Amino acid sequence: MKILLTEDNEKLAKSVKKGLEQEGYAVDIIGNGEDAEKQMLFYKEEYDLMILDIMLPGKDGISVCNSLRAQSITVPIIMLTARDTTNDKITGLDAGADDYLIKPFSFDELVARIRALLRRPKGVLPIVLEVGGLSLNTTTKQVTVDDEPVALTLREFAILEYLLRHPNQVLTREQILSHVWDFSFDGMSNVVDVHIKNLRRKLQHYEKNLETLRGMGYRFTV
C-alpha cells in the first residue's frame, strides 16, 4: 500500500515515514498543501491513503481535503491537527476526512487507524487475496502456498499484493516502482526484476502465474 504524507514538520514527517516503511508501506512526503493536492490529483491511482496535516504552507489541509473531494478523489484521508476541540474535528470530517488524529499522537494508533481505513470497503479491498492454494493476508502480512508459510521481504510482499490486486493486468516496471517505492527512487534500477526473480523462486509451482511480458512488464494470471 502507498501513502501520501502531507506534513511540513520535517522531523515528524521523516519519523512517521520511517515507521510506516518498517510496517511495509511505501510513503511519499510533501510539506506544502498546494503541492500535495496536485500530487494526489495527478497520481490518484497510485495512492491508497493520505495523511493530511491541517496547518500547512501553500494551502491548509481543510481546503485541500475539500478540493479533493469536490474533484471526486475518494482516497481515505486521515487529518492531523494540533487543536483538540470539537469544532476542529467536525470541520475536518465535514471537509471529507475519514478520520483524524490529534498531535502528539501514538504511532501505534496511527497504524491502527490506517489499517482500519484500508480495510474499507471490504468488497473493494479484501483482507485475504487467494489464487488456488496461494493466499496473501494483507493484515497479518502472511503468505502461504498450500497452507505452508512462505517468508517474503516487505518489498516482495508489497509487489505480490499489488499484482494480486490487479489480476491478469500488465503492470509496468514504472508502475510497480511508483507503487512499492517512493517517488524519489531511481527509475533506472533493476530492483523490480530482482524482486520478481526472488518471488518466483519462493512461490514454488505458482511461479508460472507470474509472467514476464518482454518490453511491457509483469502480470499475475489467475
mmCIF file of the C-alpha atoms, coordinates in Angstrom:
data_MODEL
# 
_entry.id   MODEL 
# 
loop_
_atom_site.group_PDB 
_atom_site.id 
_atom_site.type_symbol 
_atom_site.label_atom_id 
_atom_site.label_alt_id 
_atom_site.label_comp_id 
_atom_site.label_asym_id 
_atom_site.label_entity_id 
_atom_site.label_seq_id 
_atom_site.pdbx_PDB_ins_code 
_atom_site.Cartn_x 
_atom_site.Cartn_y 
_atom_site.Cartn_z 
_atom_site.occupancy 
_atom_site.B_iso_or_equiv 
_atom_site.pdbx_formal_charge 
_atom_site.auth_seq_id 
_atom_site.auth_comp_id 
_atom_site.auth_asym_id 
_atom_site.auth_atom_id 
_atom_site.pdbx_PDB_model_num 
ATOM 1   C CA . MET A 1 1   ? 0.000   0.000   0.000   1.00 0.00 ? 1   MET A CA 1 
ATOM 2   C CA . LYS A 1 2   ? 1.208   3.513   -0.817  1.00 0.00 ? 2   LYS A CA 1 
ATOM 3   C CA . ILE A 1 3   ? 0.610   6.572   1.367   1.00 0.00 ? 3   ILE A CA 1 
ATOM 4   C CA . LEU A 1 4   ? 0.963   10.298  0.697   1.00 0.00 ? 4   LEU A CA 1 
ATOM 5   C CA . LEU A 1 5   ? 2.083   12.035  3.892   1.00 0.00 ? 5   LEU A CA 1 
ATOM 6   C CA . THR A 1 6   ? 1.493   15.793  3.863   1.00 0.00 ? 6   THR A CA 1 
ATOM 7   C CA . GLU A 1 7   ? 3.347   17.284  6.824   1.00 0.00 ? 7   GLU A CA 1 
ATOM 8   C CA . ASP A 1 8   ? 5.623   20.345  6.948   1.00 0.00 ? 8   ASP A CA 1 
ATOM 9   C CA . ASN A 1 9   ? 7.357   19.335  10.181  1.00 0.00 ? 9   ASN A CA 1 
ATOM 10  C CA . GLU A 1 10  ? 10.371  17.630  8.617   1.00 0.00 ? 10  GLU A CA 1 
ATOM 11  C CA . LYS A 1 11  ? 11.425  15.775  11.749  1.00 0.00 ? 11  LYS A CA 1 
ATOM 12  C CA . LEU A 1 12  ? 7.939   14.362  12.352  1.00 0.00 ? 12  LEU A CA 1 
ATOM 13  C CA . ALA A 1 13  ? 7.457   13.512  8.691   1.00 0.00 ? 13  ALA A CA 1 
ATOM 14  C CA . LYS A 1 14  ? 10.719  11.562  8.475   1.00 0.00 ? 14  LYS A CA 1 
ATOM 15  C CA . SER A 1 15  ? 9.937   9.723   11.704  1.00 0.00 ? 15  SER A CA 1 
ATOM 16  C CA . VAL A 1 16  ? 6.457   8.706   10.520  1.00 0.00 ? 16  VAL A CA 1 
ATOM 17  C CA . LYS A 1 17  ? 7.789   7.717   7.094   1.00 0.00 ? 17  LYS A CA 1 
ATOM 18  C CA . LYS A 1 18  ? 10.477  5.507   8.638   1.00 0.00 ? 18  LYS A CA 1 
ATOM 19  C CA . GLY A 1 19  ? 7.980   3.801   10.936  1.00 0.00 ? 19  GLY A CA 1 
ATOM 20  C CA . LEU A 1 20  ? 5.428   3.196   8.169   1.00 0.00 ? 20  LEU A CA 1 
ATOM 21  C CA . GLU A 1 21  ? 8.071   1.787   5.842   1.00 0.00 ? 21  GLU A CA 1 
ATOM 22  C CA . GLN A 1 22  ? 9.003   -0.687  8.574   1.00 0.00 ? 22  GLN A CA 1 
ATOM 23  C CA . GLU A 1 23  ? 5.327   -1.693  8.568   1.00 0.00 ? 23  GLU A CA 1 
ATOM 24  C CA . GLY A 1 24  ? 5.540   -2.407  4.844   1.00 0.00 ? 24  GLY A CA 1 
ATOM 25  C CA . TYR A 1 25  ? 4.051   0.776   3.387   1.00 0.00 ? 25  TYR A CA 1 
ATOM 26  C CA . ALA A 1 26  ? 5.591   2.979   0.691   1.00 0.00 ? 26  ALA A CA 1 
ATOM 27  C CA . VAL A 1 27  ? 5.462   6.646   1.728   1.00 0.00 ? 27  VAL A CA 1 
ATOM 28  C CA . ASP A 1 28  ? 5.891   9.922   -0.160  1.00 0.00 ? 28  ASP A CA 1 
ATOM 29  C CA . ILE A 1 29  ? 6.314   13.152  1.833   1.00 0.00 ? 29  ILE A CA 1 
ATOM 30  C CA . ILE A 1 30  ? 5.149   16.596  0.692   1.00 0.00 ? 30  ILE A CA 1 
ATOM 31  C CA . GLY A 1 31  ? 5.308   19.606  3.015   1.00 0.00 ? 31  GLY A CA 1 
ATOM 32  C CA . ASN A 1 32  ? 3.129   22.036  1.052   1.00 0.00 ? 32  ASN A CA 1 
ATOM 33  C CA . GLY A 1 33  ? -0.652  21.770  0.808   1.00 0.00 ? 33  GLY A CA 1 
ATOM 34  C CA . GLU A 1 34  ? -0.924  23.055  -2.740  1.00 0.00 ? 34  GLU A CA 1 
ATOM 35  C CA . ASP A 1 35  ? 1.791   20.675  -3.973  1.00 0.00 ? 35  ASP A CA 1 
ATOM 36  C CA . ALA A 1 36  ? 0.155   17.762  -2.127  1.00 0.00 ? 36  ALA A CA 1 
ATOM 37  C CA . GLU A 1 37  ? -3.174  18.430  -3.832  1.00 0.00 ? 37  GLU A CA 1 
ATOM 38  C CA . LYS A 1 38  ? -1.517  18.484  -7.263  1.00 0.00 ? 38  LYS A CA 1 
ATOM 39  C CA . GLN A 1 39  ? 0.347   15.260  -6.463  1.00 0.00 ? 39  GLN A CA 1 
ATOM 40  C CA . MET A 1 40  ? -2.837  13.480  -5.424  1.00 0.00 ? 40  MET A CA 1 
ATOM 41  C CA . LEU A 1 41  ? -4.776  14.702  -8.463  1.00 0.00 ? 41  LEU A CA 1 
ATOM 42  C CA . PHE A 1 42  ? -2.032  13.679  -10.877 1.00 0.00 ? 42  PHE A CA 1 
ATOM 43  C CA . TYR A 1 43  ? -1.264  10.299  -9.270  1.00 0.00 ? 43  TYR A CA 1 
ATOM 44  C CA . LYS A 1 44  ? -4.679  9.464   -7.813  1.00 0.00 ? 44  LYS A CA 1 
ATOM 45  C CA . GLU A 1 45  ? -4.457  5.841   -8.946  1.00 0.00 ? 45  GLU A CA 1 
ATOM 46  C CA . GLU A 1 46  ? -1.147  5.333   -7.131  1.00 0.00 ? 46  GLU A CA 1 
ATOM 47  C CA . TYR A 1 47  ? -2.135  6.227   -3.553  1.00 0.00 ? 47  TYR A CA 1 
ATOM 48  C CA . ASP A 1 48  ? -4.197  4.109   -1.169  1.00 0.00 ? 48  ASP A CA 1 
ATOM 49  C CA . LEU A 1 49  ? -4.361  6.645   1.672   1.00 0.00 ? 49  LEU A CA 1 
ATOM 50  C CA . MET A 1 50  ? -3.454  10.253  2.523   1.00 0.00 ? 50  MET A CA 1 
ATOM 51  C CA . ILE A 1 51  ? -2.270  11.618  5.870   1.00 0.00 ? 51  ILE A CA 1 
ATOM 52  C CA . LEU A 1 52  ? -3.029  15.327  5.809   1.00 0.00 ? 52  LEU A CA 1 
ATOM 53  C CA . ASP A 1 53  ? -1.967  17.952  8.349   1.00 0.00 ? 53  ASP A CA 1 
ATOM 54  C CA . ILE A 1 54  ? -4.364  20.882  8.798   1.00 0.00 ? 54  ILE A CA 1 
ATOM 55  C CA . MET A 1 55  ? -1.699  23.577  9.235   1.00 0.00 ? 55  MET A CA 1 
ATOM 56  C CA . LEU A 1 56  ? 0.309   23.644  6.001   1.00 0.00 ? 56  LEU A CA 1 
ATOM 57  C CA . PRO A 1 57  ? 2.066   26.290  3.905   1.00 0.00 ? 57  PRO A CA 1 
ATOM 58  C CA . GLY A 1 58  ? 0.636   26.989  0.470   1.00 0.00 ? 58  GLY A CA 1 
ATOM 59  C CA . LYS A 1 59  ? -2.846  25.662  1.241   1.00 0.00 ? 59  LYS A CA 1 
ATOM 60  C CA . ASP A 1 60  ? -4.294  24.419  4.514   1.00 0.00 ? 60  ASP A CA 1 
ATOM 61  C CA . GLY A 1 61  ? -5.386  20.826  4.970   1.00 0.00 ? 61  GLY A CA 1 
ATOM 62  C CA . ILE A 1 62  ? -9.102  21.613  5.232   1.00 0.00 ? 62  ILE A CA 1 
ATOM 63  C CA . SER A 1 63  ? -9.042  23.401  1.882   1.00 0.00 ? 63  SER A CA 1 
ATOM 64  C CA . VAL A 1 64  ? -7.015  20.595  0.299   1.00 0.00 ? 64  VAL A CA 1 
ATOM 65  C CA . CYS A 1 65  ? -9.468  17.980  1.564   1.00 0.00 ? 65  CYS A CA 1 
ATOM 66  C CA . ASN A 1 66  ? -12.490 19.989  0.376   1.00 0.00 ? 66  ASN A CA 1 
ATOM 67  C CA . SER A 1 67  ? -10.925 20.435  -3.045  1.00 0.00 ? 67  SER A CA 1 
ATOM 68  C CA . LEU A 1 68  ? -10.005 16.765  -3.471  1.00 0.00 ? 68  LEU A CA 1 
ATOM 69  C CA . ARG A 1 69  ? -13.483 15.586  -2.513  1.00 0.00 ? 69  ARG A CA 1 
ATOM 70  C CA . ALA A 1 70  ? -15.040 18.141  -4.872  1.00 0.00 ? 70  ALA A CA 1 
ATOM 71  C CA . GLN A 1 71  ? -12.979 16.571  -7.677  1.00 0.00 ? 71  GLN A CA 1 
ATOM 72  C CA . SER A 1 72  ? -14.207 13.060  -6.800  1.00 0.00 ? 72  SER A CA 1 
ATOM 73  C CA . ILE A 1 73  ? -10.972 11.886  -5.160  1.00 0.00 ? 73  ILE A CA 1 
ATOM 74  C CA . THR A 1 74  ? -12.186 9.171   -2.783  1.00 0.00 ? 74  THR A CA 1 
ATOM 75  C CA . VAL A 1 75  ? -8.857  8.044   -1.300  1.00 0.00 ? 75  VAL A CA 1 
ATOM 76  C CA . PRO A 1 76  ? -9.147  7.674   2.520   1.00 0.00 ? 76  PRO A CA 1 
ATOM 77  C CA . ILE A 1 77  ? -7.812  10.735  4.359   1.00 0.00 ? 77  ILE A CA 1 
ATOM 78  C CA . ILE A 1 78  ? -6.568  10.903  7.940   1.00 0.00 ? 78  ILE A CA 1 
ATOM 79  C CA . MET A 1 79  ? -6.434  14.507  9.152   1.00 0.00 ? 79  MET A CA 1 
ATOM 80  C CA . LEU A 1 80  ? -3.763  15.606  11.630  1.00 0.00 ? 80  LEU A CA 1 
ATOM 81  C CA . THR A 1 81  ? -4.482  18.518  13.944  1.00 0.00 ? 81  THR A CA 1 
ATOM 82  C CA . ALA A 1 82  ? -2.729  20.117  16.889  1.00 0.00 ? 82  ALA A CA 1 
ATOM 83  C CA . ARG A 1 83  ? -6.017  21.506  18.200  1.00 0.00 ? 83  ARG A CA 1 
ATOM 84  C CA . ASP A 1 84  ? -8.152  19.217  20.354  1.00 0.00 ? 84  ASP A CA 1 
ATOM 85  C CA . THR A 1 85  ? -11.521 20.920  20.003  1.00 0.00 ? 85  THR A CA 1 
ATOM 86  C CA . THR A 1 86  ? -14.832 19.506  18.859  1.00 0.00 ? 86  THR A CA 1 
ATOM 87  C CA . ASN A 1 87  ? -15.258 22.219  16.230  1.00 0.00 ? 87  ASN A CA 1 
ATOM 88  C CA . ASP A 1 88  ? -11.910 21.373  14.610  1.00 0.00 ? 88  ASP A CA 1 
ATOM 89  C CA . LYS A 1 89  ? -12.816 17.690  14.456  1.00 0.00 ? 89  LYS A CA 1 
ATOM 90  C CA . ILE A 1 90  ? -16.234 18.439  12.955  1.00 0.00 ? 90  ILE A CA 1 
ATOM 91  C CA . THR A 1 91  ? -14.699 20.830  10.415  1.00 0.00 ? 91  THR A CA 1 
ATOM 92  C CA . GLY A 1 92  ? -12.206 18.174  9.304   1.00 0.00 ? 92  GLY A CA 1 
ATOM 93  C CA . LEU A 1 93  ? -14.832 15.446  8.977   1.00 0.00 ? 93  LEU A CA 1 
ATOM 94  C CA . ASP A 1 94  ? -17.239 17.794  7.183   1.00 0.00 ? 94  ASP A CA 1 
ATOM 95  C CA . ALA A 1 95  ? -14.475 18.575  4.702   1.00 0.00 ? 95  ALA A CA 1 
ATOM 96  C CA . GLY A 1 96  ? -14.421 14.910  3.766   1.00 0.00 ? 96  GLY A CA 1 
ATOM 97  C CA . ALA A 1 97  ? -11.753 13.413  6.035   1.00 0.00 ? 97  ALA A CA 1 
ATOM 98  C CA . ASP A 1 98  ? -12.368 9.804   7.065   1.00 0.00 ? 98  ASP A CA 1 
ATOM 99  C CA . ASP A 1 99  ? -10.577 10.054  10.408  1.00 0.00 ? 99  ASP A CA 1 
ATOM 100 C CA . TYR A 1 100 ? -8.440  12.438  12.471  1.00 0.00 ? 100 TYR A CA 1 
ATOM 101 C CA . LEU A 1 101 ? -5.586  12.294  14.954  1.00 0.00 ? 101 LEU A CA 1 
ATOM 102 C CA . ILE A 1 102 ? -4.533  14.904  17.471  1.00 0.00 ? 102 ILE A CA 1 
ATOM 103 C CA . LYS A 1 103 ? -0.847  15.787  17.813  1.00 0.00 ? 103 LYS A CA 1 
ATOM 104 C CA . PRO A 1 104 ? 1.120   14.461  19.532  1.00 0.00 ? 104 PRO A CA 1 
ATOM 105 C CA . PHE A 1 105 ? -0.203  11.017  18.637  1.00 0.00 ? 105 PHE A CA 1 
ATOM 106 C CA . SER A 1 106 ? 0.867   7.435   19.254  1.00 0.00 ? 106 SER A CA 1 
ATOM 107 C CA . PHE A 1 107 ? 2.463   5.832   16.202  1.00 0.00 ? 107 PHE A CA 1 
ATOM 108 C CA . ASP A 1 108 ? 0.724   2.547   17.047  1.00 0.00 ? 108 ASP A CA 1 
ATOM 109 C CA . GLU A 1 109 ? -2.620  4.343   16.976  1.00 0.00 ? 109 GLU A CA 1 
ATOM 110 C CA . LEU A 1 110 ? -1.801  5.868   13.586  1.00 0.00 ? 110 LEU A CA 1 
ATOM 111 C CA . VAL A 1 111 ? -1.004  2.414   12.197  1.00 0.00 ? 111 VAL A CA 1 
ATOM 112 C CA . ALA A 1 112 ? -4.244  1.029   13.649  1.00 0.00 ? 112 ALA A CA 1 
ATOM 113 C CA . ARG A 1 113 ? -6.259  3.844   12.045  1.00 0.00 ? 113 ARG A CA 1 
ATOM 114 C CA . ILE A 1 114 ? -4.540  3.248   8.706   1.00 0.00 ? 114 ILE A CA 1 
ATOM 115 C CA . ARG A 1 115 ? -5.302  -0.468  8.813   1.00 0.00 ? 115 ARG A CA 1 
ATOM 116 C CA . ALA A 1 116 ? -8.923  0.194   9.702   1.00 0.00 ? 116 ALA A CA 1 
ATOM 117 C CA . LEU A 1 117 ? -9.389  2.588   6.776   1.00 0.00 ? 117 LEU A CA 1 
ATOM 118 C CA . LEU A 1 118 ? -7.615  0.335   4.287   1.00 0.00 ? 118 LEU A CA 1 
ATOM 119 C CA . ARG A 1 119 ? -9.985  -2.491  5.194   1.00 0.00 ? 119 ARG A CA 1 
ATOM 120 C CA . ARG A 1 120 ? -12.934 -0.437  3.949   1.00 0.00 ? 120 ARG A CA 1 
ATOM 121 C CA . PRO A 1 121 ? -14.785 -1.201  1.794   1.00 0.00 ? 121 PRO A CA 1 
ATOM 122 C CA . LYS A 1 122 ? -14.100 -4.913  2.038   1.00 0.00 ? 122 LYS A CA 1 
ATOM 123 C CA . GLY A 1 123 ? -15.692 -5.551  -1.321  1.00 0.00 ? 123 GLY A CA 1 
ATOM 124 C CA . VAL A 1 124 ? -13.001 -3.441  -3.000  1.00 0.00 ? 124 VAL A CA 1 
ATOM 125 C CA . LEU A 1 125 ? -10.059 -4.135  -0.720  1.00 0.00 ? 125 LEU A CA 1 
ATOM 126 C CA . PRO A 1 126 ? -10.352 -7.694  0.612   1.00 0.00 ? 126 PRO A CA 1 
ATOM 127 C CA . ILE A 1 127 ? -8.141  -8.644  3.538   1.00 0.00 ? 127 ILE A CA 1 
ATOM 128 C CA . VAL A 1 128 ? -7.192  -12.046 2.087   1.00 0.00 ? 128 VAL A CA 1 
ATOM 129 C CA . LEU A 1 129 ? -6.193  -12.441 -1.566  1.00 0.00 ? 129 LEU A CA 1 
ATOM 130 C CA . GLU A 1 130 ? -6.269  -16.000 -2.887  1.00 0.00 ? 130 GLU A CA 1 
ATOM 131 C CA . VAL A 1 131 ? -5.360  -17.756 -6.119  1.00 0.00 ? 131 VAL A CA 1 
ATOM 132 C CA . GLY A 1 132 ? -5.822  -21.500 -5.809  1.00 0.00 ? 132 GLY A CA 1 
ATOM 133 C CA . GLY A 1 133 ? -3.584  -22.608 -2.934  1.00 0.00 ? 133 GLY A CA 1 
ATOM 134 C CA . LEU A 1 134 ? -1.740  -19.268 -2.829  1.00 0.00 ? 134 LEU A CA 1 
ATOM 135 C CA . SER A 1 135 ? -3.004  -16.987 -0.054  1.00 0.00 ? 135 SER A CA 1 
ATOM 136 C CA . LEU A 1 136 ? -1.888  -13.490 0.978   1.00 0.00 ? 136 LEU A CA 1 
ATOM 137 C CA . ASN A 1 137 ? -3.241  -11.876 4.150   1.00 0.00 ? 137 ASN A CA 1 
ATOM 138 C CA . THR A 1 138 ? -2.892  -8.087  3.970   1.00 0.00 ? 138 THR A CA 1 
ATOM 139 C CA . THR A 1 139 ? -3.404  -7.642  7.723   1.00 0.00 ? 139 THR A CA 1 
ATOM 140 C CA . THR A 1 140 ? -1.067  -10.277 9.159   1.00 0.00 ? 140 THR A CA 1 
ATOM 141 C CA . LYS A 1 141 ? 1.407   -9.942  6.253   1.00 0.00 ? 141 LYS A CA 1 
ATOM 142 C CA . GLN A 1 142 ? 1.451   -13.716 5.889   1.00 0.00 ? 142 GLN A CA 1 
ATOM 143 C CA . VAL A 1 143 ? 1.734   -15.617 2.612   1.00 0.00 ? 143 VAL A CA 1 
ATOM 144 C CA . THR A 1 144 ? 1.088   -19.342 2.308   1.00 0.00 ? 144 THR A CA 1 
ATOM 145 C CA . VAL A 1 145 ? 1.334   -21.835 -0.554  1.00 0.00 ? 145 VAL A CA 1 
ATOM 146 C CA . ASP A 1 146 ? -0.832  -24.906 0.014   1.00 0.00 ? 146 ASP A CA 1 
ATOM 147 C CA . ASP A 1 147 ? -1.067  -23.913 3.708   1.00 0.00 ? 147 ASP A CA 1 
ATOM 148 C CA . GLU A 1 148 ? 2.716   -23.774 4.064   1.00 0.00 ? 148 GLU A CA 1 
ATOM 149 C CA . PRO A 1 149 ? 4.118   -20.352 5.125   1.00 0.00 ? 149 PRO A CA 1 
ATOM 150 C CA . VAL A 1 150 ? 6.331   -18.502 2.653   1.00 0.00 ? 150 VAL A CA 1 
ATOM 151 C CA . ALA A 1 151 ? 8.861   -15.997 4.010   1.00 0.00 ? 151 ALA A CA 1 
ATOM 152 C CA . LEU A 1 152 ? 8.833   -12.796 1.944   1.00 0.00 ? 152 LEU A CA 1 
ATOM 153 C CA . THR A 1 153 ? 10.608  -9.499  2.450   1.00 0.00 ? 153 THR A CA 1 
ATOM 154 C CA . LEU A 1 154 ? 8.433   -6.383  2.846   1.00 0.00 ? 154 LEU A CA 1 
ATOM 155 C CA . ARG A 1 155 ? 9.130   -5.352  -0.764  1.00 0.00 ? 155 ARG A CA 1 
ATOM 156 C CA . GLU A 1 156 ? 8.398   -8.825  -2.125  1.00 0.00 ? 156 GLU A CA 1 
ATOM 157 C CA . PHE A 1 157 ? 5.144   -8.873  -0.179  1.00 0.00 ? 157 PHE A CA 1 
ATOM 158 C CA . ALA A 1 158 ? 4.162   -5.421  -1.481  1.00 0.00 ? 158 ALA A CA 1 
ATOM 159 C CA . ILE A 1 159 ? 4.882   -6.391  -5.094  1.00 0.00 ? 159 ILE A CA 1 
ATOM 160 C CA . LEU A 1 160 ? 2.903   -9.625  -4.793  1.00 0.00 ? 160 LEU A CA 1 
ATOM 161 C CA . GLU A 1 161 ? -0.028  -7.807  -3.173  1.00 0.00 ? 161 GLU A CA 1 
ATOM 162 C CA . TYR A 1 162 ? -0.007  -5.181  -5.941  1.00 0.00 ? 162 TYR A CA 1 
ATOM 163 C CA . LEU A 1 163 ? -0.024  -7.892  -8.610  1.00 0.00 ? 163 LEU A CA 1 
ATOM 164 C CA . LEU A 1 164 ? -2.794  -9.862  -6.900  1.00 0.00 ? 164 LEU A CA 1 
ATOM 165 C CA . ARG A 1 165 ? -4.951  -6.747  -6.599  1.00 0.00 ? 165 ARG A CA 1 
ATOM 166 C CA . HIS A 1 166 ? -4.653  -6.347  -10.377 1.00 0.00 ? 166 HIS A CA 1 
ATOM 167 C CA . PRO A 1 167 ? -5.048  -9.928  -11.651 1.00 0.00 ? 167 PRO A CA 1 
ATOM 168 C CA . ASN A 1 168 ? -4.489  -10.568 -15.354 1.00 0.00 ? 168 ASN A CA 1 
ATOM 169 C CA . GLN A 1 169 ? -3.379  -6.948  -15.856 1.00 0.00 ? 169 GLN A CA 1 
ATOM 170 C CA . VAL A 1 170 ? 0.020   -5.978  -17.234 1.00 0.00 ? 170 VAL A CA 1 
ATOM 171 C CA . LEU A 1 171 ? 1.864   -3.748  -14.755 1.00 0.00 ? 171 LEU A CA 1 
ATOM 172 C CA . THR A 1 172 ? 4.936   -1.930  -15.995 1.00 0.00 ? 172 THR A CA 1 
ATOM 173 C CA . ARG A 1 173 ? 8.169   -1.707  -14.025 1.00 0.00 ? 173 ARG A CA 1 
ATOM 174 C CA . GLU A 1 174 ? 7.474   2.010   -13.618 1.00 0.00 ? 174 GLU A CA 1 
ATOM 175 C CA . GLN A 1 175 ? 4.042   1.326   -12.099 1.00 0.00 ? 175 GLN A CA 1 
ATOM 176 C CA . ILE A 1 176 ? 5.492   -1.190  -9.651  1.00 0.00 ? 176 ILE A CA 1 
ATOM 177 C CA . LEU A 1 177 ? 8.342   1.149   -8.699  1.00 0.00 ? 177 LEU A CA 1 
ATOM 178 C CA . SER A 1 178 ? 5.912   4.022   -8.195  1.00 0.00 ? 178 SER A CA 1 
ATOM 179 C CA . HIS A 1 179 ? 3.552   1.967   -6.050  1.00 0.00 ? 179 HIS A CA 1 
ATOM 180 C CA . VAL A 1 180 ? 6.001   -0.018  -3.921  1.00 0.00 ? 180 VAL A CA 1 
ATOM 181 C CA . TRP A 1 181 ? 8.816   2.533   -3.578  1.00 0.00 ? 181 TRP A CA 1 
ATOM 182 C CA . ASP A 1 182 ? 8.572   6.299   -3.077  1.00 0.00 ? 182 ASP A CA 1 
ATOM 183 C CA . PHE A 1 183 ? 8.802   8.732   -5.985  1.00 0.00 ? 183 PHE A CA 1 
ATOM 184 C CA . SER A 1 184 ? 12.458  9.565   -5.294  1.00 0.00 ? 184 SER A CA 1 
ATOM 185 C CA . PHE A 1 185 ? 13.594  6.049   -6.190  1.00 0.00 ? 185 PHE A CA 1 
ATOM 186 C CA . ASP A 1 186 ? 15.852  5.589   -9.214  1.00 0.00 ? 186 ASP A CA 1 
ATOM 187 C CA . GLY A 1 187 ? 13.603  4.511   -12.079 1.00 0.00 ? 187 GLY A CA 1 
ATOM 188 C CA . MET A 1 188 ? 16.570  3.064   -13.995 1.00 0.00 ? 188 MET A CA 1 
ATOM 189 C CA . SER A 1 189 ? 17.259  0.469   -11.308 1.00 0.00 ? 189 SER A CA 1 
ATOM 190 C CA . ASN A 1 190 ? 16.697  -3.240  -11.998 1.00 0.00 ? 190 ASN A CA 1 
ATOM 191 C CA . VAL A 1 191 ? 15.438  -3.736  -8.445  1.00 0.00 ? 191 VAL A CA 1 
ATOM 192 C CA . VAL A 1 192 ? 11.967  -4.791  -9.659  1.00 0.00 ? 192 VAL A CA 1 
ATOM 193 C CA . ASP A 1 193 ? 13.433  -7.560  -11.811 1.00 0.00 ? 193 ASP A CA 1 
ATOM 194 C CA . VAL A 1 194 ? 15.487  -8.834  -8.874  1.00 0.00 ? 194 VAL A CA 1 
ATOM 195 C CA . HIS A 1 195 ? 12.465  -8.958  -6.569  1.00 0.00 ? 195 HIS A CA 1 
ATOM 196 C CA . ILE A 1 196 ? 10.320  -10.659 -9.221  1.00 0.00 ? 196 ILE A CA 1 
ATOM 197 C CA . LYS A 1 197 ? 13.010  -13.319 -9.660  1.00 0.00 ? 197 LYS A CA 1 
ATOM 198 C CA . ASN A 1 198 ? 13.070  -13.940 -5.902  1.00 0.00 ? 198 ASN A CA 1 
ATOM 199 C CA . LEU A 1 199 ? 9.269   -14.097 -5.789  1.00 0.00 ? 199 LEU A CA 1 
ATOM 200 C CA . ARG A 1 200 ? 9.168   -16.749 -8.491  1.00 0.00 ? 200 ARG A CA 1 
ATOM 201 C CA . ARG A 1 201 ? 11.639  -18.865 -6.580  1.00 0.00 ? 201 ARG A CA 1 
ATOM 202 C CA . LYS A 1 202 ? 9.619   -18.629 -3.367  1.00 0.00 ? 202 LYS A CA 1 
ATOM 203 C CA . LEU A 1 203 ? 6.166   -19.168 -4.896  1.00 0.00 ? 203 LEU A CA 1 
ATOM 204 C CA . GLN A 1 204 ? 7.080   -22.696 -5.981  1.00 0.00 ? 204 GLN A CA 1 
ATOM 205 C CA . HIS A 1 205 ? 4.613   -24.098 -8.543  1.00 0.00 ? 205 HIS A CA 1 
ATOM 206 C CA . TYR A 1 206 ? 2.791   -20.734 -8.732  1.00 0.00 ? 206 TYR A CA 1 
ATOM 207 C CA . GLU A 1 207 ? 5.824   -19.175 -10.360 1.00 0.00 ? 207 GLU A CA 1 
ATOM 208 C CA . LYS A 1 208 ? 4.231   -19.775 -13.779 1.00 0.00 ? 208 LYS A CA 1 
ATOM 209 C CA . ASN A 1 209 ? 1.375   -17.459 -12.826 1.00 0.00 ? 209 ASN A CA 1 
ATOM 210 C CA . LEU A 1 210 ? 3.859   -14.602 -12.534 1.00 0.00 ? 210 LEU A CA 1 
ATOM 211 C CA . GLU A 1 211 ? 4.532   -13.798 -16.171 1.00 0.00 ? 211 GLU A CA 1 
ATOM 212 C CA . THR A 1 212 ? 7.110   -11.515 -17.749 1.00 0.00 ? 212 THR A CA 1 
ATOM 213 C CA . LEU A 1 213 ? 5.959   -9.720  -20.885 1.00 0.00 ? 213 LEU A CA 1 
ATOM 214 C CA . ARG A 1 214 ? 9.097   -8.593  -22.639 1.00 0.00 ? 214 ARG A CA 1 
ATOM 215 C CA . GLY A 1 215 ? 9.235   -4.841  -23.099 1.00 0.00 ? 215 GLY A CA 1 
ATOM 216 C CA . MET A 1 216 ? 5.950   -4.377  -21.227 1.00 0.00 ? 216 MET A CA 1 
ATOM 217 C CA . GLY A 1 217 ? 6.088   -5.543  -17.621 1.00 0.00 ? 217 GLY A CA 1 
ATOM 218 C CA . TYR A 1 218 ? 4.624   -8.248  -15.410 1.00 0.00 ? 218 TYR A CA 1 
ATOM 219 C CA . ARG A 1 219 ? 1.271   -9.952  -14.982 1.00 0.00 ? 219 ARG A CA 1 
ATOM 220 C CA . PHE A 1 220 ? -0.149  -12.403 -12.443 1.00 0.00 ? 220 PHE A CA 1 
ATOM 221 C CA . THR A 1 221 ? -2.628  -14.678 -14.173 1.00 0.00 ? 221 THR A CA 1 
ATOM 222 C CA . VAL A 1 222 ? -5.491  -16.330 -12.310 1.00 0.00 ? 222 VAL A CA 1 
# 
